[in-house]
Amino acid sequence: MSGQGHDAKFFQRGKIQEFRQELQAAETKDKKYTKRKTILKKIVANITMGNDMSPLFADVVQCMGTPLLEIKKMVYLFLINYGRSKADSIHMVMPNFLQDCNDRNPLIRALAIRTMSYIPIPVVIENLTEQLRHHLKDRDPYVRKTAAICVAKLYAADPRKAERGSFVELLRDLLVDSNATVVANAVAALSEIADRPDGVVFKLNLPVANKLIAALGESSEWGQIYILDALLRYVPETHADAELIGERISIQLQHANSAVVLTTIKVLLYLMNYMDNRKLIEHICKKMGPPLVTLLSSGPEVQYVALRNILLIVQRRPAVLKNDVKVFFCKYNDPIYVKLAKLEIMYRLANEENVQEVLAELEEYASEVDVDFVRRAVRSIGRITIKVEAAADACINSLLGLIETKVTYVVQEAIIVIKDVFRRYPGKYEGIIPKLCENLDVLDEPEAKASMVWIIGQFANRIDNADELMDDLTYNFLEEPTEVQFALVTAAVKLFIYKSSSDPVKALVHKVLKWTTEEIDNPDLRDRGFMYWRLLAINPTVAGEIVLAEKPAITTDADRMDRGALDQLLLHTGSLGSIYHKNPETFIRGAAGKALVDSPALNPHSRQVLVPIQREVPTSTTMLVSGPGPIEPGTSPVPSPSTSKPAPPLPHDPQEQDEDARFSTGKPTVSRQDSTDPYANLGAAFNDTELLF
């Protein structure tokens, strides 16, 4: 702490001329380099504060010949910041670079090539190329691991020079290095190169995969993450290979670092697609549960990352946390984003065995003060009603109890979910409709009002005063939101079909359709009004068969993510993709897509939903880096997929036909002389062409 306080004095804005004079004065009276060290600290501090120190370039680089490592570090830091902008002066430091690259001290050798790799200027890259070749085979592992990262920077600056110089092959050889840190850096560099659109195809074979796993125990946390992530590039050819690697890396689930745990889980989920031993898969699923639960004891930010990943995992492997639903019950001090994530997981894990506990918990949440949280809790009760049939009665009673509270937003949310319950269990719970109709006056949200209108229209034959209710609801038809207007138009037509002999109903539907077709600007709504009016004018019986057609029962299938997309997302566990639930290539420019690769070991269900990934191939040849070791039978370089795809077929746009020709098969038609009037003969649908309102 005293050192930090002592260095704070350097963070003061200085003048370029003063620094230059001090550096020049220190050259003659600074045998122990103390003054130069102090001046350079001031310069670095000013760079940190955002002050431009580039005019001192010539003065600072003169300090490169100083044998003191601390001074060299600061000079190299200066070069990293201003080397690019001083391309015309960089030749001044090249002799010092080359001298330091051959220094006896490995720290200085590594520092020199690292700094050179940060300056992507042709003259520097040219000199770096030869030095880097020697340093990749340096006797000191610190130099080798630094050189490995420099290869990735060289590839970013000049891919063709890196490929012509066989640097990728030299990097590949480091995968079997005796030092674990060197192996991890080689993997990181190869992965970075392979993720580039113009990079190599980086694949692992079994011997190299085993070598990487052996290096896990001696690697740092970040090294372990890089190595584990690289194992996704190994495609097992047999079930036994996948099972062996899965058993070997499962020990990493006990790691204290959450990133290592999530990456291990990602690799295990990937390997399970290539396993055939059901008992082993179940065993691994059980082992993954406790580490995931442990992550929930971390801070709220880590909790949220873990919860978003868990949400994906339980959709693919429900057995991982099937008995741990209680750990996702919300705490009073959880942030709202954590509570909402837990609610979604509670719904996913709800089943006949634990539904009573989950339902009791959700009822507690429905009495909280946070409006958004309460809404989600009520909606979760409705979703569980649809998902778990055995608990439907209990859930309906719970929803009715919430309606009794007369809390506006609770009542409205309950009506929204009950609409779906009616579709899930037709003919079972219609007896509660009168209870819902009592709360018409409190409905002020579009979705809730539209749901109630749907209920009234769908069950108008069971509601005695349905026409009165609809008359009240349509009073402000023109001021209602579009969502409610759509529901009102359809409900009015349903009401007319049920009670076509009622004069008030005829007047109501005529009024609504006339409003819709004459005074509404929304083209979709206006077209729907014309469609309904035409149907009723031509054949009300057919209109009834169409509008009141039996609808398929609602299921929870819509809540499930597509299996292929889910397998693809799980390959991004622990990344931003798993938090957004989107593939990185959809929101990060240039990100490489991932997908399962077909092999003899891939299980049939995963093969059926394989998502093809097309990689953009540059004009030059793409290299296949499979790693050192014997080439396994059946493996060959992956052919470059074609970047050109056939254009999708254009939707067929039929020519417009005369409206009368469509309905000229024995049905009433509109006369030619009235064709200019869009409403001609439509009033006949209500048996009164002179009906006014």
URNORZI-V527119 format. One line per field, one symbol per residue. burial: # if it has 16 or more other C-alpha atoms within 10 Angstrom, else .. Layout:
burial: ???
This chain:
burial: .........##.......##..#..#......#.###.#########.....##.##..#####......#############..#...#..##..##.###...################..##..##.###.####.##################.#..##...##.########.##################.#########.##.###.##..#.#################.#.###.##..##.##....###################....#..##.###.###.##...#..##############.#####.##..###.......##############...#..##.###.###.....###############...##.###.###.##....##################.......#..##.##..#..###############..#..##.###.##..#..#.#.#################....#############..#....##.###.#######.#..##..#......#........#############.###.####.......#######..###..##..##....##....#######........................................##........#.###.##.......
